[in-house]
Amino acid sequence: MRAEVGGLVLPFANPRHAHEVRCLERMPIADDQVMVAGVIDTLTNFVEHPEVVAERIQRVARAVGDPRRVLAGTDCGFDTSAGRGRVAPDVVWAKLRSLAAGARLASARLFPTAG
């Protein structure tokens, strides 16, 4: 939290780290920082439903306290490099479509008059 950076990129979709969103309540980011919240698990071939993505974004927005300071992202990069290819390319694209759809849902809920 002492880093002088414009924002943080943290994983919140992976089951190992999903609970860590609660740390933001105890140790808030600086007022001039943004949070890029990982809301898509990049290590599995399961495609998150847009509602799950939206809920994850909303949970991070509540913890940060200002939804304008939250951007939706992925938990790290997709596991398609170095010949391992555990995540099928078509699944990667489906996950990214779900990320976009979930972000639209969350935005509509977090900014109801912006529509």
C-alpha positions in Angstrom: 0.0 0.0 0.0 3.0 2.3 0.2 3.7 1.9 -3.5 3.2 5.2 -5.4 1.3 3.8 -8.4 -1.8 4.8 -10.2 -3.6 1.6 -9.5 -3.4 -2.1 -8.5 -4.3 -5.2 -10.6 -5.4 -7.9 -8.2 -7.1 -11.4 -8.8 -10.5 -11.9 -7.3 -11.9 -14.7 -9.5 -9.6 -17.5 -8.7 -11.0 -19.5 -5.7 -7.7 -19.1 -3.9 -7.9 -15.3 -3.9 -11.6 -14.4 -4.2 -12.0 -13.7 -0.5 -9.1 -11.2 -0.5 -11.5 -8.4 -1.7 -12.2 -8.0 2.0 -8.7 -6.7 2.5 -9.7 -3.6 0.5 -12.1 -2.8 3.3 -9.4 -2.9 6.0 -6.6 -1.4 3.8 -8.2 1.0 1.3 -6.4 2.0 -1.8 -5.3 5.7 -2.1 -8.0 8.2 -3.2 -6.1 8.8 -6.5 -5.7 5.1 -7.3 -7.8 2.7 -9.4 -8.4 -1.0 -8.9 -8.3 -3.4 -11.9 -10.2 -6.3 -10.5 -9.6 -9.7 -11.9 -13.1 -11.1 -12.3 -12.4 -13.9 -14.8 -10.4 -17.0 -13.8 -7.7 -17.5 -16.5 -6.7 -21.0 -15.5 -9.9 -22.9 -16.1 -12.1 -23.8 -19.1 -15.2 -22.9 -17.3 -16.8 -19.8 -18.7 -18.2 -17.4 -16.0 -21.8 -16.3 -16.4 -22.1 -12.5 -16.9 -24.1 -12.3 -13.7 -21.2 -13.8 -11.8 -18.9 -11.4 -13.4 -21.2 -8.5 -12.5 -21.5 -9.6 -8.9 -17.7 -9.8 -8.6 -17.3 -6.3 -10.0 -20.0 -4.9 -7.7 -18.4 -6.6 -4.7 -15.0 -4.9 -5.5 -16.8 -1.6 -6.1 -18.4 -1.8 -2.6 -15.0 -2.6 -1.0 -13.3 0.3 -2.9 -16.1 2.7 -2.1 -16.3 4.4 -5.5 -17.3 2.4 -8.5 -15.7 5.0 -10.8 -12.3 3.7 -9.6 -12.9 0.1 -10.5 -12.0 -1.5 -13.8 -12.8 -5.1 -14.7 -10.0 -7.4 -15.9 -8.8 -10.9 -15.7 -6.8 -12.8 -13.1 -3.4 -12.5 -14.8 -2.9 -13.8 -18.3 -4.7 -16.7 -19.9 -2.8 -20.0 -19.6 -2.2 -20.5 -23.3 1.5 -19.7 -23.4 4.6 -21.9 -23.3 2.9 -24.7 -25.0 0.8 -25.6 -22.0 -2.5 -24.5 -23.4 -4.8 -25.5 -20.6 -7.4 -22.9 -21.6 -8.7 -23.5 -25.1 -8.6 -20.5 -27.3 -12.4 -20.5 -28.0 -12.9 -20.6 -24.2 -10.7 -17.5 -23.8 -12.8 -15.6 -26.3 -16.0 -16.8 -24.6 -14.6 -15.7 -21.2 -13.8 -12.2 -22.6 -17.3 -11.9 -24.0 -18.7 -12.8 -20.6 -16.4 -10.2 -19.1 -17.8 -7.5 -21.4 -21.4 -8.6 -20.7 -20.9 -8.7 -17.0 -19.2 -5.3 -17.0 -22.2 -3.9 -18.8 -24.6 -5.4 -16.2 -22.5 -4.1 -13.3 -22.2 -0.6 -14.9 -26.0 -0.4 -15.3 -26.4 -1.3 -11.6 -23.7 0.9 -10.3 -24.5 3.9 -12.5 -28.3 3.6 -13.0 -28.8 7.2 -14.3 -25.8 7.1 -16.7 -27.8 4.9 -19.2 
